[in-house]
Amino acid sequence: MPESPGLRARKKQQTFDTISETAIALFLERGFDRVPVAEVAAAAGVSKPTLFRYFPAKEDLVLHRFADHEDEAARVVSGRTADESPLDALRRDFLAGLERQDPVTGLCDHPQVLAFQRLAYGTPSVLARMLGFLTRSEEALAEALGGGVGARLAAGQVIAVRRILADENRHRIAAGQRAAEVLPDAKAAAELAFAQLASGLAQLPVESGRSAS
């Protein structure tokens, strides 16, 4: 009896998760550059071609953990309430992320998160490939804002601000400070950043049918 589409999808997800978890564990143990892809495949119980069907490049074994956040800003804008401006929604979302110590804000001192961040940001080839993640984030946000040059310019500024805020928090945590200790400054910096954005993006474009800020 042929497998149902749901069962096939679950099996593919299980394979994806097994490969990813195996790779991250090996990279954290010995370093990204010291673990060949063939070894990851063997440890995960798949062939090398199968691994590359799931992860086109070795760096993607690390970067896929950022994938869920790639269109996050776009989702925040698209899912906001009718009486909330795009920038207000993005500000609210970032501040909420700080409060719950979401790793994407850089304000997280969980040991496993810190180890993963050292791996990702300490590996030049992974860091270089992260540029594609930021570009796709900008493209998704620009589309949510209605498209066009104005939306692209606004999206670039928003994504840059989110990255800079997260980098500042991450560097302070990496230097040994606790998340709770950094939180007040992180919130103040976010408020400043979004206030500066608001003054420069007073005519922030939005998709048709939504109110502008």
Solvent accessible surface area in square Angstrom, and as a share of the most:
residue,aa,sasa,rsa
1,M,232,1.04
2,P,119,0.75
3,E,65,0.29
4,S,59,0.38
5,P,98,0.62
6,G,35,0.34
7,L,62,0.31
8,R,113,0.41
9,A,59,0.46
10,R,139,0.51
11,K,96,0.41
12,K,121,0.51
13,Q,97,0.43
14,Q,115,0.51
15,T,38,0.22
16,F,50,0.21
17,D,54,0.28
18,T,63,0.37
19,I,0,0.00
20,S,5,0.03
21,E,108,0.48
22,T,28,0.16
23,A,0,0.00
24,I,5,0.03
25,A,59,0.46
26,L,27,0.14
27,F,2,0.01
28,L,79,0.39
29,E,128,0.58
30,R,93,0.34
31,G,28,0.27
32,F,10,0.04
33,D,114,0.59
34,R,187,0.68
35,V,1,0.00
36,P,72,0.46
37,V,17,0.10
38,A,55,0.42
39,E,58,0.26
40,V,0,0.00
41,A,3,0.02
42,A,78,0.60
43,A,62,0.48
44,A,14,0.11
45,G,68,0.66
46,V,36,0.21
47,S,56,0.36
48,K,95,0.40
49,P,88,0.55
50,T,25,0.15
51,L,0,0.00
52,F,74,0.31
53,R,176,0.64
54,Y,53,0.20
55,F,3,0.01
56,P,100,0.63
57,A,19,0.15
58,K,39,0.17
59,E,31,0.14
60,D,24,0.13
61,L,0,0.00
62,V,0,0.00
63,L,18,0.09
64,H,45,0.20
65,R,107,0.39
66,F,30,0.12
67,A,55,0.43
68,D,112,0.58
69,H,49,0.22
70,E,42,0.19
71,D,57,0.30
72,E,20,0.09
73,A,4,0.03
74,A,11,0.08
75,R,121,0.44
76,V,21,0.12
77,V,0,0.00
78,S,61,0.39
79,G,65,0.62
80,R,11,0.04
81,T,84,0.49
82,A,82,0.64
83,D,134,0.69
84,E,30,0.13
85,S,17,0.11
86,P,0,0.00
87,L,9,0.05
88,D,76,0.39
89,A,0,0.00
90,L,0,0.00
91,R,86,0.31
92,R,113,0.41
93,D,24,0.12
94,F,9,0.04
95,L,26,0.13
96,A,42,0.33
97,G,2,0.02
98,L,0,0.00
99,E,95,0.43
100,R,141,0.52
101,Q,66,0.29
102,D,19,0.10
103,P,61,0.38
104,V,46,0.26
105,T,2,0.01
106,G,2,0.02
107,L,0,0.00
108,C,11,0.07
109,D,29,0.15
110,H,92,0.41
111,P,96,0.61
112,Q,136,0.61
113,V,31,0.18
114,L,35,0.18
115,A,25,0.20
116,F,19,0.08
117,Q,19,0.09
118,R,160,0.58
119,L,16,0.08
120,A,0,0.00
121,Y,59,0.23
122,G,57,0.55
123,T,9,0.05
124,P,103,0.65
125,S,46,0.30
126,V,0,0.00
127,L,81,0.40
128,A,72,0.56
129,R,104,0.38
130,M,16,0.07
131,L,122,0.60
132,G,25,0.24
133,F,26,0.11
134,L,41,0.21
135,T,58,0.34
136,R,115,0.42
137,S,7,0.05
138,E,61,0.27
139,E,106,0.48
140,A,26,0.20
141,L,0,0.00
142,A,6,0.05
143,E,135,0.60
144,A,13,0.10
145,L,0,0.00
146,G,46,0.44
147,G,35,0.33
148,G,50,0.48
149,V,104,0.60
150,G,41,0.40
151,A,1,0.01
152,R,169,0.62
153,L,112,0.56
154,A,2,0.01
155,A,0,0.00
156,G,20,0.19
157,Q,80,0.35
158,V,0,0.00
159,I,11,0.06
160,A,35,0.27
161,V,27,0.16
162,R,28,0.10
163,R,100,0.36
164,I,97,0.49
165,L,14,0.07
166,A,16,0.12
167,D,31,0.16
168,E,90,0.41
169,N,5,0.03
170,R,35,0.13
171,H,103,0.46
172,R,57,0.21
173,I,7,0.03
174,A,75,0.58
175,A,87,0.67
176,G,60,0.57
177,Q,50,0.22
178,R,151,0.55
179,A,0,0.00
180,A,74,0.57
181,E,100,0.45
182,V,0,0.00
183,L,39,0.19
184,P,87,0.54
185,D,74,0.38
186,A,4,0.03
187,K,70,0.30
188,A,64,0.49
189,A,37,0.29
190,A,0,0.00
191,E,68,0.31
192,L,110,0.55
193,A,14,0.11
194,F,5,0.02
195,A,59,0.46
196,Q,113,0.50
197,L,11,0.06
198,A,47,0.37
199,S,94,0.61
200,G,60,0.57
201,L,18,0.09
202,A,54,0.42
203,Q,154,0.68
204,L,2,0.01
205,P,42,0.26
206,V,28,0.16
207,E,41,0.18
208,S,112,0.73
209,G,82,0.79
210,R,65,0.24
211,S,60,0.39
212,A,63,0.49
213,S,55,0.35
